[in-house]
Amino acid sequence: MAQALRALLLAGYRHRVVAANADEGFLQVEKIADGSLDPVAFHAAVAEALAAGLIAEPVVLPEGTLACHWRLHLTPQGVARAREMIGS
């Protein structure tokens, strides 16, 4: 499993990640991953996780709206994969 996908799933499993947009979401996940994520790899991991059904669609709304946010939310399959990675 690619490092970025692993970091994404572990961050979603262990932390609540909600941000104003995808770039801020990346910064939060990067901080959780000790600053070791490449932005291109992160966005590819999000696309891969979405395609595999491991995360729910991150909701991105235009800046300035009342409900503007980007969130990282694991699906039940994503939770199971994260638990496999940490051995629980």
Secondary structure, 3 states (H helix, E strand, C coil): CCHHHHHHHHHHHHCCEEECCHHHHHHHHHHHCCCCCCHHHHHHHHHHHHHCCCECCCCCCCCCCCCCCEEECECHHHHHHHHHHHCC
